[in-house]
């Protein structure tokens, strides 16, 4: 049942992604604190104030996700599985690895990753606790996928060795290459539960 708050504590605006969970590389997205009063009135959302060691915080729970907001920022934990921001960021990382290592666009793994990133972008926009534009999420994704210039100009031998290591079967990129259908199925399961996107737990 939703709880009604009194005046919330003055919170520092968290840095990072739409869920207000700090995440390096996404500073281009607008930092914002959710409207706790409005969220508390929504079905399935619990919001309460707490004071621990003299420090005010706001705790929000929705669909198995708990977010705790304080003066230093916020942190969220998803009990459903991997945090959706973590899944999004890892998908971007794997896609950038496959691109860097020259995996053809027609490869099933590339298709699975492109689909997943698009679906996760939409998920973040739809489920963020503050208004977020798809263009912001896509711009952040593009920034995270950019290959540093120093890596892009590696000698061929070094590039080949690096790709061999990061696409090994026991690495995440290798796993997606080996079984893109399993990756699609895992992402589909996570997308089926609408909830605030957070980073924790991570893969």
C-alpha angles and dihedrals in degrees: 000000000000116000124215117231132211118220106323121230118268104267129197110241106258119235123237140019133020095273087058091242110141111250125165116238098030101086089119088075117085112262111223143162115233122247096254095187092055093044092049089059093056119098115257094021125113120192126178141162122237136183119207121178089347093305121122121225139167120225119202124188125189133157094343095315122115120196123186118198122196140154092279094053131268144292130200134197125196117208093190096074133283115005108261093233089054091050090048093049093047091049089053090049093051092047091051090050092052091047092047091049094049100248104170118254089236092061112115090234091057091049092049092050094047090051093047095048091051092048092046091049089056091045092054092050093047097045105034115119092226127049108276130179122224088229089060093052093046091049091051090049092051090051093051092049095051111116112226111249092238091059094044093060098048115139112265094252093052091045091052092048092049093049092048090054099045094044095049115132092254092054124085095246090050091051093054091047091050096047115013090162091061090050091051090049092050093050091046091054092052094046090055092073112067108213141136111290112242137161101239133119094028129200 
